[in-house]
Amino acid sequence: MRFMQDYDRRAAVLYAHQWAFGRNPAFYDYEKIGGDCTNFASQCVFAGAGIMNFLPTYGWYYIDANQKSPSWTGVEYFYDFLTRGQPSVGPVGRPCALEEIRPGDVIQLSFKGEGYQHTPVVVAARPPFRPEDILVAAHSYDADNRVLSSYEYRLIRPIQILGVNRP
């Protein structure tokens, strides 16, 4: 395995802009069955990473609506995959301070203060990197260039994508 190849942030952001208000027909739309935000975030990160991880239990992949990993569409599972401790194929992330967030990264929001329910993708960020300085794209409340501070959340979990492990 070749560790930490570059993550194409530009490709992730371009994908986010292209599909923020639409649905890529290559992926199922989970909007009516729990939400599509993490599916959309996974698609964006995949656009920047270019590789999936097909491990049955701990992978991150999408084949079709019925053949996907929990981490592809589940907020907490997506976090667990990105921040995994064991090296495996695919994008690698880490929790970070909001000041470290960059376009192509993701932010998870907790609306109730218990668990996280939403995964927008960062499309723009400028110093000093406060919520009002960060723009996101998302599904489930479709948005593009939405100011992060416009969400009513209790907890925030920024995740910086460090790179991509390749076979």
PyRosetta script that sets phi, psi and omega in degrees:
from pyrosetta import init, pose_from_sequence

init()
pose = pose_from_sequence("MRFMQDYDRRAAVLYAHQWAFGRNPAFYDYEKIGGDCTNFASQCVFAGAGIMNFLPTYGWYYIDANQKSPSWTGVEYFYDFLTRGQPSVGPVGRPCALEEIRPGDVIQLSFKGEGYQHTPVVVAARPPFRPEDILVAAHSYDADNRVLSSYEYRLIRPIQILGVNRP")
pose.set_psi(1, 133.7)
pose.set_omega(1, 174.4)
pose.set_phi(2, -93.1)
pose.set_psi(2, 122.9)
pose.set_omega(2, -174.6)
pose.set_phi(3, -89.4)
pose.set_psi(3, 145.6)
pose.set_omega(3, 170.1)
pose.set_phi(4, 47.8)
pose.set_psi(4, 66.0)
pose.set_omega(4, 167.7)
pose.set_phi(5, -81.4)
pose.set_psi(5, 165.9)
pose.set_omega(5, -178.2)
pose.set_phi(6, -64.4)
pose.set_psi(6, 144.3)
pose.set_omega(6, 172.1)
pose.set_phi(7, -99.0)
pose.set_psi(7, 128.1)
pose.set_omega(7, -176.7)
pose.set_phi(8, -85.2)
pose.set_psi(8, 87.3)
pose.set_omega(8, -178.0)
pose.set_phi(9, -59.9)
pose.set_psi(9, -38.7)
pose.set_omega(9, -179.5)
pose.set_phi(10, -61.2)
pose.set_psi(10, -43.8)
pose.set_omega(10, 179.7)
pose.set_phi(11, -63.6)
pose.set_psi(11, -39.8)
pose.set_omega(11, 178.9)
pose.set_phi(12, -63.1)
pose.set_psi(12, -44.1)
pose.set_omega(12, -179.1)
pose.set_phi(13, -68.9)
pose.set_psi(13, -42.2)
pose.set_omega(13, 178.2)
pose.set_phi(14, -61.1)
pose.set_psi(14, -41.0)
pose.set_omega(14, 177.0)
pose.set_phi(15, -62.5)
pose.set_psi(15, -44.0)
pose.set_omega(15, 179.9)
pose.set_phi(16, -58.8)
pose.set_psi(16, -45.9)
pose.set_omega(16, 178.7)
pose.set_phi(17, -63.4)
pose.set_psi(17, -41.2)
pose.set_omega(17, -176.8)
pose.set_phi(18, -64.1)
pose.set_psi(18, -39.1)
pose.set_omega(18, -171.0)
pose.set_phi(19, -112.6)
pose.set_psi(19, 8.3)
pose.set_omega(19, -177.7)
pose.set_phi(20, -58.8)
pose.set_psi(20, -39.1)
pose.set_omega(20, -178.6)
pose.set_phi(21, -109.0)
pose.set_psi(21, 13.4)
pose.set_omega(21, 178.8)
pose.set_phi(22, -138.1)
pose.set_psi(22, -175.1)
pose.set_omega(22, 179.1)
pose.set_phi(23, -130.9)
pose.set_psi(23, 125.3)
pose.set_omega(23, 175.1)
pose.set_phi(24, -67.7)
pose.set_psi(24, 121.4)
pose.set_omega(24, -177.2)
pose.set_phi(25, -64.7)
pose.set_psi(25, -12.2)
pose.set_omega(25, 177.5)
pose.set_phi(26, -74.6)
pose.set_psi(26, -10.8)
pose.set_omega(26, -177.7)
pose.set_phi(27, -127.8)
pose.set_psi(27, 141.1)
pose.set_omega(27, 177.7)
pose.set_phi(28, -67.6)
pose.set_psi(28, 147.1)
pose.set_omega(28, 177.3)
pose.set_phi(29, -96.9)
pose.set_psi(29, 110.2)
pose.set_omega(29, -176.8)
pose.set_phi(30, -89.9)
pose.set_psi(30, 11.1)
pose.set_omega(30, -175.2)
pose.set_phi(31, -51.6)
pose.set_psi(31, -43.0)
pose.set_omega(31, -174.7)
pose.set_phi(32, -87.2)
pose.set_psi(32, -2.5)
pose.set_omega(32, -179.7)
pose.set_phi(33, -128.9)
pose.set_psi(33, 51.1)
pose.set_omega(33, 174.8)
pose.set_phi(34, 117.1)
pose.set_psi(34, -16.7)
pose.set_omega(34, 179.0)
pose.set_phi(35, 116.8)
pose.set_psi(35, 155.2)
pose.set_omega(35, -174.4)
pose.set_phi(36, -117.5)
pose.set_psi(36, 7.5)
pose.set_omega(36, -171.4)
pose.set_phi(37, -64.1)
pose.set_psi(37, -46.0)
pose.set_omega(37, -176.3)
pose.set_phi(38, -77.0)
pose.set_psi(38, -30.1)
pose.set_omega(38, 171.7)
pose.set_phi(39, -59.0)
pose.set_psi(39, -46.3)
pose.set_omega(39, 178.3)
pose.set_phi(40, -64.5)
pose.set_psi(40, -44.6)
pose.set_omega(40, 178.1)
pose.set_phi(41, -60.2)
pose.set_psi(41, -42.5)
pose.set_omega(41, 177.7)
pose.set_phi(42, -61.7)
pose.set_psi(42, -41.4)
pose.set_omega(42, 177.9)
pose.set_phi(43, -60.6)
pose.set_psi(43, -43.5)
pose.set_omega(43, 179.3)
pose.set_phi(44, -63.3)
pose.set_psi(44, -47.3)
pose.set_omega(44, 179.7)
pose.set_phi(45, -64.1)
pose.set_psi(45, -39.0)
pose.set_omega(45, 176.4)
pose.set_phi(46, -61.6)
pose.set_psi(46, -39.5)
pose.set_omega(46, 177.7)
pose.set_phi(47, -59.5)
pose.set_psi(47, -34.1)
pose.set_omega(47, 179.2)
pose.set_phi(48, -86.1)
pose.set_psi(48, -25.1)
pose.set_omega(48, -177.4)
pose.set_phi(49, -94.2)
pose.set_psi(49, -39.3)
pose.set_omega(49, 178.3)
pose.set_phi(50, 76.7)
pose.set_psi(50, 9.2)
pose.set_omega(50, -177.8)
pose.set_phi(51, -151.0)
pose.set_psi(51, 143.2)
pose.set_omega(51, 175.6)
pose.set_phi(52, -107.6)
pose.set_psi(52, 170.5)
pose.set_omega(52, 177.5)
pose.set_phi(53, -121.8)
pose.set_psi(53, 112.9)
pose.set_omega(53, -172.9)
pose.set_phi(54, -93.7)
pose.set_psi(54, 20.1)
pose.set_omega(54, 174.3)
pose.set_phi(55, -61.1)
pose.set_psi(55, 132.8)
pose.set_omega(55, -174.0)
pose.set_phi(56, -58.5)
pose.set_psi(56, -46.0)
pose.set_omega(56, -174.8)
pose.set_phi(57, -96.3)
pose.set_psi(57, -42.7)
pose.set_omega(57, -171.5)
pose.set_phi(58, -110.1)
pose.set_psi(58, 14.7)
pose.set_omega(58, -178.3)
pose.set_phi(59, -83.0)
pose.set_psi(59, -173.2)
pose.set_omega(59, 178.1)
pose.set_phi(60, -145.9)
pose.set_psi(60, 101.3)
pose.set_omega(60, -174.9)
pose.set_phi(61, -156.4)
pose.set_psi(61, 161.4)
pose.set_omega(61, 174.9)
pose.set_phi(62, -140.1)
pose.set_psi(62, 124.3)
pose.set_omega(62, 173.4)
pose.set_phi(63, -109.2)
pose.set_psi(63, -52.1)
pose.set_omega(63, 174.0)
pose.set_phi(64, -157.0)
pose.set_psi(64, -176.8)
pose.set_omega(64, -174.1)
pose.set_phi(65, -55.7)
pose.set_psi(65, -30.7)
pose.set_omega(65, -177.8)
pose.set_phi(66, -102.1)
pose.set_psi(66, -7.1)
pose.set_omega(66, -179.9)
pose.set_phi(67, -124.9)
pose.set_psi(67, 86.9)
pose.set_omega(67, -179.8)
pose.set_phi(68, -150.7)
pose.set_psi(68, 158.0)
pose.set_omega(68, 176.5)
pose.set_phi(69, -82.8)
pose.set_psi(69, 153.4)
pose.set_omega(69, 174.6)
pose.set_phi(70, -57.2)
pose.set_psi(70, -30.9)
pose.set_omega(70, -178.4)
pose.set_phi(71, -70.9)
pose.set_psi(71, -16.8)
pose.set_omega(71, 179.5)
pose.set_phi(72, -71.6)
pose.set_psi(72, -35.3)
pose.set_omega(72, -173.8)
pose.set_phi(73, -120.9)
pose.set_psi(73, -12.1)
pose.set_omega(73, -177.0)
pose.set_phi(74, -97.3)
pose.set_psi(74, 127.7)
pose.set_omega(74, -176.1)
pose.set_phi(75, -54.5)
pose.set_psi(75, -55.0)
pose.set_omega(75, -177.3)
pose.set_phi(76, -67.4)
pose.set_psi(76, -39.0)
pose.set_omega(76, 179.2)
pose.set_phi(77, -66.3)
pose.set_psi(77, -36.1)
pose.set_omega(77, 177.2)
pose.set_phi(78, -62.5)
pose.set_psi(78, -46.0)
pose.set_omega(78, 176.6)
pose.set_phi(79, -58.6)
pose.set_psi(79, -48.0)
pose.set_omega(79, -179.2)
pose.set_phi(80, -59.2)
pose.set_psi(80, -40.4)
pose.set_omega(80, 179.6)
pose.set_phi(81, -66.4)
pose.set_psi(81, -51.0)
pose.set_omega(81, -176.4)
pose.set_phi(82, -60.2)
pose.set_psi(82, -35.5)
pose.set_omega(82, -174.6)
pose.set_phi(83, -101.5)
pose.set_psi(83, 17.4)
pose.set_omega(83, -177.7)
pose.set_phi(84, -56.3)
pose.set_psi(84, 148.1)
pose.set_omega(84, -179.2)
pose.set_phi(85, -86.1)
pose.set_psi(85, -30.0)
pose.set_omega(85, -177.8)
pose.set_phi(86, -86.9)
pose.set_psi(86, 134.6)
pose.set_omega(86, 178.9)
pose.set_phi(87, -65.8)
pose.set_psi(87, 131.6)
pose.set_omega(87, 173.0)
pose.set_phi(88, -155.4)
pose.set_psi(88, 168.3)
pose.set_omega(88, -175.6)
pose.set_phi(89, -64.0)
pose.set_psi(89, 141.9)
pose.set_omega(89, 173.3)
pose.set_phi(90, 120.5)
pose.set_psi(90, 179.8)
pose.set_omega(90, 179.8)
pose.set_phi(91, -65.4)
pose.set_psi(91, 148.4)
pose.set_omega(91, 179.9)
pose.set_phi(92, -126.9)
pose.set_psi(92, 132.6)
pose.set_omega(92, 179.5)
pose.set_phi(93, -132.0)
pose.set_psi(93, 177.1)
pose.set_omega(93, 176.2)
pose.set_phi(94, -150.1)
pose.set_psi(94, 148.9)
pose.set_omega(94, 172.8)
pose.set_phi(95, -62.3)
pose.set_psi(95, 144.0)
pose.set_omega(95, -177.8)
pose.set_phi(96, -144.6)
pose.set_psi(96, 171.0)
pose.set_omega(96, 173.7)
pose.set_phi(97, -76.2)
pose.set_psi(97, 151.5)
pose.set_omega(97, 179.6)
pose.set_phi(98, -57.2)
pose.set_psi(98, -31.6)
pose.set_omega(98, -179.9)
pose.set_phi(99, -66.8)
pose.set_psi(99, -16.2)
pose.set_omega(99, -179.0)
pose.set_phi(100, -95.8)
pose.set_psi(100, -5.2)
pose.set_omega(100, -174.0)
pose.set_phi(101, -70.7)
pose.set_psi(101, 142.6)
pose.set_omega(101, 180.0)
pose.set_phi(102, -136.6)
pose.set_psi(102, 161.3)
pose.set_omega(102, 176.2)
pose.set_phi(103, -54.2)
pose.set_psi(103, 136.9)
pose.set_omega(103, -177.1)
pose.set_phi(104, 98.3)
pose.set_psi(104, -15.5)
pose.set_omega(104, 175.2)
pose.set_phi(105, -80.8)
pose.set_psi(105, 175.2)
pose.set_omega(105, 177.6)
pose.set_phi(106, -125.9)
pose.set_psi(106, 156.8)
pose.set_omega(106, 176.9)
pose.set_phi(107, -130.8)
pose.set_psi(107, 133.6)
pose.set_omega(107, 177.0)
pose.set_phi(108, -107.2)
pose.set_psi(108, 139.7)
pose.set_omega(108, -175.9)
pose.set_phi(109, -119.1)
pose.set_psi(109, 141.9)
pose.set_omega(109, 172.3)
pose.set_phi(110, -111.7)
pose.set_psi(110, 119.5)
pose.set_omega(110, -179.1)
pose.set_phi(111, -84.2)
pose.set_psi(111, -25.3)
pose.set_omega(111, -175.4)
pose.set_phi(112, -106.6)
pose.set_psi(112, -9.9)
pose.set_omega(112, -176.8)
pose.set_phi(113, 87.9)
pose.set_psi(113, 2.1)
pose.set_omega(113, 177.5)
pose.set_phi(114, -129.9)
pose.set_psi(114, 117.2)
pose.set_omega(114, -177.2)
pose.set_phi(115, 67.1)
pose.set_psi(115, 177.0)
pose.set_omega(115, -179.8)
pose.set_phi(116, -120.8)
pose.set_psi(116, 140.5)
pose.set_omega(116, -174.1)
pose.set_phi(117, -122.5)
pose.set_psi(117, -5.2)
pose.set_omega(117, -173.0)
pose.set_phi(118, -145.6)
pose.set_psi(118, 141.6)
pose.set_omega(118, -179.1)
pose.set_phi(119, -130.2)
pose.set_psi(119, 83.8)
pose.set_omega(119, 172.5)
pose.set_phi(120, -79.2)
pose.set_psi(120, 159.6)
pose.set_omega(120, -179.7)
pose.set_phi(121, -106.8)
pose.set_psi(121, 133.1)
pose.set_omega(121, 179.6)
pose.set_phi(122, -74.5)
pose.set_psi(122, 125.5)
pose.set_omega(122, 177.9)
pose.set_phi(123, -111.5)
pose.set_psi(123, -16.7)
pose.set_omega(123, 175.8)
pose.set_phi(124, -159.4)
pose.set_psi(124, 146.2)
pose.set_omega(124, 178.4)
pose.set_phi(125, -154.9)
pose.set_psi(125, 135.6)
pose.set_omega(125, 179.0)
pose.set_phi(126, -134.5)
pose.set_psi(126, 151.3)
pose.set_omega(126, 178.9)
pose.set_phi(127, -58.4)
pose.set_psi(127, 145.7)
pose.set_omega(127, 8.2)
pose.set_phi(128, -90.0)
pose.set_psi(128, 20.4)
pose.set_omega(128, 173.1)
pose.set_phi(129, 62.4)
pose.set_psi(129, 44.9)
pose.set_omega(129, 171.3)
pose.set_phi(130, -91.0)
pose.set_psi(130, 167.4)
pose.set_omega(130, -179.8)
pose.set_phi(131, -54.2)
pose.set_psi(131, -31.4)
pose.set_omega(131, 178.9)
pose.set_phi(132, -78.3)
pose.set_psi(132, -6.1)
pose.set_omega(132, 179.3)
pose.set_phi(133, -103.3)
pose.set_psi(133, 3.0)
pose.set_omega(133, -174.3)
pose.set_phi(134, -119.4)
pose.set_psi(134, 130.3)
pose.set_omega(134, 177.2)
pose.set_phi(135, -109.9)
pose.set_psi(135, 141.7)
pose.set_omega(135, -177.5)
pose.set_phi(136, -130.0)
pose.set_psi(136, 162.7)
pose.set_omega(136, 170.3)
pose.set_phi(137, -122.2)
pose.set_psi(137, 148.3)
pose.set_omega(137, -177.2)
pose.set_phi(138, -161.0)
pose.set_psi(138, 159.2)
pose.set_omega(138, 165.2)
pose.set_phi(139, -106.9)
pose.set_psi(139, 171.2)
pose.set_omega(139, -170.3)
pose.set_phi(140, 58.6)
pose.set_psi(140, 91.2)
pose.set_omega(140, -162.5)
pose.set_phi(141, 75.0)
pose.set_psi(141, 62.2)
pose.set_omega(141, -177.1)
pose.set_phi(142, -48.3)
pose.set_psi(142, 133.2)
pose.set_omega(142, -177.1)
pose.set_phi(143, -155.6)
pose.set_psi(143, 150.9)
pose.set_omega(143, 170.5)
pose.set_phi(144, -143.4)
pose.set_psi(144, 137.4)
pose.set_omega(144, -176.4)
pose.set_phi(145, 56.2)
pose.set_psi(145, 35.8)
pose.set_omega(145, 177.1)
pose.set_phi(146, -84.3)
pose.set_psi(146, 134.4)
pose.set_omega(146, 178.8)
pose.set_phi(147, -69.8)
pose.set_psi(147, 127.6)
pose.set_omega(147, -177.6)
pose.set_phi(148, -55.7)
pose.set_psi(148, -38.0)
pose.set_omega(148, -177.8)
pose.set_phi(149, -67.4)
pose.set_psi(149, -10.0)
pose.set_omega(149, 178.6)
pose.set_phi(150, -78.4)
pose.set_psi(150, -12.4)
pose.set_omega(150, 174.5)
pose.set_phi(151, -80.5)
pose.set_psi(151, 146.8)
pose.set_omega(151, 173.5)
pose.set_phi(152, -100.5)
pose.set_psi(152, 94.8)
pose.set_omega(152, -177.4)
pose.set_phi(153, -123.8)
pose.set_psi(153, 160.2)
pose.set_omega(153, 177.3)
pose.set_phi(154, -102.3)
pose.set_psi(154, -37.9)
pose.set_omega(154, 179.7)
pose.set_phi(155, -127.7)
pose.set_psi(155, 151.2)
pose.set_omega(155, -179.9)
pose.set_phi(156, -133.5)
pose.set_psi(156, 139.4)
pose.set_omega(156, -179.0)
pose.set_phi(157, -133.8)
pose.set_psi(157, 92.0)
pose.set_omega(157, 176.3)
pose.set_phi(158, -72.6)
pose.set_psi(158, 140.7)
pose.set_omega(158, 178.6)
pose.set_phi(159, -128.3)
pose.set_psi(159, 117.5)
pose.set_omega(159, 178.6)
pose.set_phi(160, -90.3)
pose.set_psi(160, 128.5)
pose.set_omega(160, 176.0)
pose.set_phi(161, -83.7)
pose.set_psi(161, 116.9)
pose.set_omega(161, -174.7)
pose.set_phi(162, -84.8)
pose.set_psi(162, -31.9)
pose.set_omega(162, -176.5)
pose.set_phi(163, 166.9)
pose.set_psi(163, -165.1)
pose.set_omega(163, -175.0)
pose.set_phi(164, -134.5)
pose.set_psi(164, 129.4)
pose.set_omega(164, 172.0)
pose.set_phi(165, -87.4)
pose.set_psi(165, 132.2)
pose.set_omega(165, 180.0)
pose.set_phi(166, -118.3)
pose.set_psi(166, 154.1)
pose.set_omega(166, 179.2)
pose.set_phi(167, -65.2)
pose.dump_pdb("model.pdb")
